[in-house]
Amino acid sequence: MRYLRRGGLYLRVADPDWSDPLEGRYAGERGGRWNPPHSFPVVYLCRSVSVARANVFRALTGLPYGPEDLAPDRGPVLVTADVPDDRYVDALTRRGLESLGLPPTYPRTPSGWPVSRRRCQPVGLRAWESGEPGIACRSAAPTAPPRGEEMAWFERDRRRLRAEHVDPFERWFW
């Protein structure tokens, strides 16, 4: 594995009803791109508002409504969190991706197909078992900008992220 220094402000797209939007237990139960279901807690974060928007569009794919149909108080909130500065697993650079056994074209295969979660989850499990703090990665949201960045932040022991700021949907999305 290769590493990158990362940290600072990241964004979490969250349901307004979640009691703790920076809790990784939900992804630990349901699974996500970098962790299989019933595994370890991960908080999935976005580096920019444009990546956060792309994740909202991804979440609404296939539903009979879009973000314009959401009631202002029901749309996802945007939580700002200060991520600790550390060495995170590199799933951003060509060399980092190759060291993880992922194609340098990630989040797509060289033939243009999306790289599946099933291919990423063993990478995340290996990083978790190695005691890594998380994975800095390219966004796999289809409408994310080309250099869109995300982080899979591993919630370990008593280490928790704290919400710095919460913006309602109508303020951050449009």
N, C-alpha and C positions, 0 to 999 in steps of 0.2 A: 504494500500500500504506500502511496505517496500522500503528502500532506500539504495543506495551505493554512496560513494564518487567517483566521476570520474572527469576527466579533463585532459588537456594536449593535445598532438598532436594526431589528428585523420586524416583520409584520405577520400577524396571524389572522387569517380570515376565520371568523367564528360565528356560530349561531348566537343570536342575542339572548337566548334562554340558558346557555351553558353557565353553570355556577362558577366554573374556573376554566376559562378558555385556554389557559396555558398548562393544562393538565394533560399528560401523555397517556394516561390509562386507556382512554377511548381507542386510540390508535393501537395500543397494545392488545386490546381485545379484538378489534375489527381487522387489524392489519393495515398496511399502507404500502407505498412503493418500496420502502427500505426495510420493512419488518412484516413477517408473516403473521396471520391471525393467531391470537392466544400466545403472544410472545412477550416482548418487552415494550415499555412505554416510550413513545416518540412524540415530540411536538414538531409538526410540520410548519415551516415558516417561509415567508417570501422576503426577498431582499428589496423589492420595490413595489410601488402601487400598481404599476403596469402588470407585474407578475401576479399580484393579488387579484386584479380584475380578471386576468386569464384563468385563474383557478375558479372564480365564480362562474364564468362561462362554461368551463369544463364540468363543474358540478351540476349545471342546469341542462347539459346536453341530453337530448332525448325526452325532456319534460315538455308538456304542452304550453309552457310559459317561459318568458325570459326575464332578465333583471328589471326591465321597464314595467313588468306586471307586479312586482313585489311591493307590498305596502311598505312605506318608509320605516315603520317600526318593526317590520318582520324580515327585512333584508339583513345579510350578514354584516356584523360590525367588524371594524379593523382595529386589532389590538397591537399596540407598539410594545415591544419587549427589548430589553438590553441583554444581548447574548454575551456571555463571558468570552474575552479574548483567549484563544487557544489554538492548538494545531488540530484541524479537522481533516478527516479523510477527504482526499481530492477526487471528486467525480465531476470536475469542471474542465480541467485541461486534458489535452490529448494524451499526454504521458500518464496522467492520473487515471484516466479511464482505461487505458491499456493495462495498467498495473492491476486493475480490478477485474480484468477479463471482459470489459465492456467495449463496444465498438467506439472508435474515435468520433463517430457521427452521432453518438448518443445525444438526444433521446430517441433517435431513429436508427434503424439498422442501415448498413450501406445500401440496401435496396429500397429504402424509404419507409419501411414498416416501423410502427412504434416498438421500442424495446419493452418487453412485458415486465410486469411486476415480478412474475415468477423468476425472471432472470436477475432482478435487482435484490430481491429479498435475501438470497444466500450471501450476497455482499454485505448487506446490512447486519445480518446475523454474525458474520465473521468479525465485522468491526465492533459490534456489541461485545462479543466474547473476548475480544482483544482489549477491552477497556477503553475504547475510543470515546471521545465526547460527542461525536456526531459526524455527519457527512455533509460537506458543502457540494452542491450538485447543480447541474443545469436543470431548468424547469422542463417538465414533460407535458405541461399544459399546452394543448395544440395552438392556442393563439398568443402564447408568451413571446416576448421579443427574442430575437436570436441569441442574445447573451443573457437572457433572463436567468436569474440565480435563485435558488432555494436552499434551505438547510433542513436536514432531518436532525433535530437536536435530541440527544438521548437523555432521558430523565433518569438519573442514577441516584440511589440512596436518598439523601435529603436535599440534593441539588435541585432547585426549582427556579423557573423564570418568574419574574414579577412584571405585571402590567404597568407600563409607564404612562400609557394614554389609551383611551378607547374612543374611536370615532364612529358615529352612527352611519348606516348605509348611505343615506341621502347626502351626507357631507363628504364621504371619501370616494364613493364609486363614480359619481357623475362629475 
